[in-house]
Amino acid sequence: MKTVYNHHHGEHAATKEFFRGRLVEAFEVPARADYIHAAIVEARLGELLAPVDHGLAPLQRVHSGAYLRFIEGAHAEWLALGGEGEAFPAVWPVRSLRSDVEPQSFAARMGLYSMDSGTPLTAGSWSAAYWGAQASLTALDLVLAGERAAYCLTRPPGHHAGADFFGGYCFINNAAVAAQAALDAGRERVAILDVDYHHGNGTQAIFYERADVFYASIHGDPQTEYPFFLGHADEHGAGAGLGFNANFPLPSGASNERWFEAFERALVQLNAHAPELLIVSLGVDTYGGDPISHFKLDEPEFRRIGQTLHGLQLPTLFLQEGGYATEAIGRNVLAVLQGFEELVR
């Protein structure tokens, strides 16, 4: 399997984040991708490729122009105003406040275009996120050209980013950008399967009223797990998209058997939509040793995920999302990809 590697990912290197109200050391760090890269090279999984620049247009098909302009220039504006280091949001337009007018205040715009205080903007956030989207599009090109599967190794992740907001460590929604690009290239039905521990609220919201992208997610119950305000089982889509969204929330500490039961149910619904392309939002924070998640999967289960996905016989694009047990992330991602390739270590 070929891997497209976002070599700009390290330009986004947050040192701190707010995690449930506490200022802590950042969990989403460059070492995540470094460990995956090392595991892929050591295993000789396949050719490593650099991303090709497709420009802003594919990103603008998913994200608003005003939002993209803000993210591109936000950190420089923060420094020009006398800010230092990483920039954090501080105020949000919650219920009864207006969000249809872009304020002049930088602090207000930070809140307008964000969903949490756990996603700091750094000097390299835009570059890392932009090239992550380009890496995703380059990996998609491989699959559309006939590769059975391709893997995009990138960070920051993407599935929490909405059309006009960042959060959950995410700035550009790589899965949504790739899905839209596939549709623009002539595919009529795309499926996104999200196996990250946290629900991909941004991806769901972008396609919630559309019938050309089916979205399914297995994740921690939003009653107790981030992003809290989306990802419930009764969210099935709306309008033309009714029936094109399927959530499988599971309680903290759910057994591996229960996780795979939900996984199989998600695949039944996915197959019913007969997609021409499968995009996998590959989070491995379902690992039992993950510091901010509460499932119990390990290398054998990750290999099983890959083997099961191989059995769908669909052109498949893997996009890297979460996974914060840094030293374990390489072997866990590799297990999925090798399981898909039916390789034996």
N, C-alpha and C positions, 0 to 999 in steps of 0.2 A: 504494500500500500504506500502510495506517495504521500508525503507530508509537506504542506506549505507552512513555513515557519515565519512568524512575524518577528523579524530581528530588531524591530523598534520597541518591543514590549517593555524593555528595561528602562525606557525613558520616563515611564510612569512608575515612580517608586515612592509611594506614600510611606511615612514612618509611623503615623498615628491615625487612629480612627475613634469615633464614638461608637461603642458597642452597648446597646441598651442603656444609654445614658452615662456610661463610664468612658473616660479617655484611656485607651489601651494601645499597645503596640499593634500596628497594622497586620491583619491576617492575609490580605491580598498583596503579595510581594513578588518581586521578580524571580526569586528562587523557585517559585511554583513551576514556571515554564522551563527554568534551567534544569530542574530534575527530570522533567518529561523529555526534554531534548536529549539529555544524557542517556536516558533509558532507551530511547528510539535509536540513537546512534549505536549504542552497545549491542542492541538486539539485531541491528541491521534490518530493520523493518522494511525499509525501502528508501527511495530517493528523497532527498530533502531539497525543496525548492523555495526560492524567494518570491514574495508577492509581486504581482504586476499591478501597476497603478491604473485603476479604472476611472479615476476622477471622482468628483463629488456627486455626479448625477445619480448613480445608484443609491447613494445615501439619502439624497433628496426625495427619492421615491417612497421613503419610509419615514424620514424625520423632517420636521418643519425647518424651513430656511432660517428663521429667526433663532431657533434652538441651536442649529449647527454653527451659526455665526457667533453665538454667545460662547459655546464650548471652545471654539477655536481661539478666541481672544480673551477668555475670562481670566486666566492666570496673569497674563501681562497687564490687564487692567487692574487686577488686585495689587500687583506690585507698584504700579503707577500711583495708586491711591495710598501708598505707604504700608501696604500689607507685607508680611514676611512669611516665607515658607509656604505651607499648604493652606488653601482657602476652604473654609467650611460654611455651609448654609447656616442661617440663624433664625430665619423667620419664613413662614409659609402662608400662602393664601388659602386657608382652610374654609370650612363652611361659612357662608354669608359674606365672605370677602371676594373681591373681583379678581379674576385671573385672565381676563380678556384684554387688558391694557398692559403693555410692557412698561414698567417703571423706569425712570432714569437712574435711580439708585442702584449701585452694584449689589449691595446687600439684598435688596428687594428682588433683583433679577436672579440672584443665586437661589433664593427661595422659590421663585416662580418656576425655575427650570430644574428643580430637584425634588426628591421625595424623602430624603433622610439626611442625617448628619454623619453617617458612617462612610461617606464616599468623598474624600477630600480631592480637590482639584490641585494638581501639581503642575510644574512647568512642562512636563512631558505628557500630560493626560491626552491632549488632542492628538499628538503625533502617534502615541501608542494605540489609541482607539481608531484613528483614521486608518493606520496600516493594518490593524486587526481586521477591519472591514475589507480592505483590499486583499488580505490573505484569504479571507472567507470567499470572496468572489473568485480568486484565482483557483482555490480548491474546487469551487463549483464548476469552473470552466473545465477542469479535468474530468469531472463526472459527466457533464453534458457532452463532452467529446468522446465518451465511451468507456472511461475507467469505471470498474465495478464499484469502487469506493475511493475516497480521499479523506485525509485528516487535516484539519486546520489547527495548528498549535499557536495559540495566541493568548494574550491577556492585555488589558483587563477583560473580564467576561462581558456578556452582552444581554442576557435574557431579561434582566430587570429594567432595562432602558425602554422608555416609551417613545412615542412619536415626538414628544417635546419635553422630556424630563430624563434626568439621570438619577441613579441610586443603586443600592445593592452592589457597589463596586463597578457598575456598568454605565457606559456613556453612549455607545453605538450598539444597536441591537443586531448583532451579526447574523443570527438565524433569520430574522425578518428581512434584512437586506438581501441575504442569499435567496430566500424564498421568493421575494418579489422579482429579483433578477432572473430566476428560473422561469417564472410566469412570463416575464417580458421577453424571454428567449423562446417562448412558444409552448412551454409545458402548461397544461390546463389544470392539473390537480397535484398539489404538493402537500405532504404531511410533515409536521414537525413533532418529534417525540422528545420530550424533556424529561431526563432522568436525574436531574440535579435534585439535591435535597430540598431546595427552596423553589417554590412555585415561580415560574417565569411570567410574572404579571405583565411585563412590557409586551412580550410576544402575544399573550392572550389578548390584551387590549387592542393591539394593532390589527388583529385579524378577526375580532369578535363578531363583527357583522358581515363577514365575507364567507362565501361558499367555495372559494378556490384554494383555501388553505385549511387543512384539518390540524388542530392542535390538541395534543394529549400530554398530560403531565402527571407523574407520580411524585409526591412530595410530602413534606411534613405538614401536618394540619395547621392551617393559618390561625386557628384559635390560639395556638401557643407559639407558632414559628413564623419568622419573617417570610414574606412581606405583610402578614397579618390581615390585610384588608382585601385580599383577592386569593382565589384558589380553592373555593368551596365546591363541593360535589354538585351543587344545584346550578352551577354556571355552565350552561349548555350552548351558549351563543345567542345571538339576537338577530331579528330581521332575516335577511338572506342567509346569515350565518348560523341560524338555529340548527343545532345538531352537529355543528362542526367544531365544538369545543368539548373536551372531556377531562375532568379533573378527578384524581384519585388520591385524596389526602389521607395520610396515615398517621397514627399517634406516635409521639416520641417513644422510642424503644421498640417499635414494631419488629416482629421477627422477620428473618429472611424469607421464610415461607410466605408470610403475609405480603411482603413486598413483591415477590414473584407472582402471587395470585393477582395483585393489582396490575402488574406488568403484562400478564397474559390477557387480562380483560381490556387493557388499553390497546394491545395489538389486535384483538378481535375487532374493535371499533375502527382502528386504523385501516385494517384490511378491507373493511366494508366500504370504505371510500375509494378504494382502488387507486391509490396515488401513483403517479409516474416517477416520483422522486421522494426519497426519505431524507430529512435533515434531522440529525440527532444532536440535541443540546446536551453535550456530554459532561455533566458534572459528576465527579467521583467523591463528593462530600457526603455521600451515603455510606462511606467507609466507617467502620466501627471506631476508629481512632481519631476521627475528625474533631477538631477542638470546638467547633461551633454548630455541630449537627448531631443527630441522635438516632441514626439507624446503625446497622451492624454488618454491612456487606464487607467482604474481604476479597482477596485475589481470586479464589475459585468462583465466587459469585459474579465478579466483574467479567471473568472469562465466559461464564454462562450467558451473561448479557450479550456479549459479542457473538457467541455461537447462535443464540436465538435470533438476533437481528440478521445474521447471515442467512438464516433459513427463510426469511421473508422474500429473498430473491429480488430485492429492489436496488436500483442505483442509490448509493448512500453517501451522504456527506456528514462527517463527524466534525463538530465545532466545539472547541474546548470552552467549558464554563467553569464551575466551581471545583473545590477540592483544596482543603486548607491544612491537611496533615502533610506538610511540605515534603518530608523525606519519603513518604509513602506514595505520593501522587504519581511518580513516574511508573512504578510497577503496576499501580492500579489502572492507569490509562493504557499502559502496554497490554495488560491482560484483556481489556475489552477489544483492542485492535487485533491482537493475536487470536483471540477467540473468533472474531469475525473472519480472519484470514485462515482459520483452522491450522495455525502453526503450533508446534510443540517446542517449548523452551528447553 
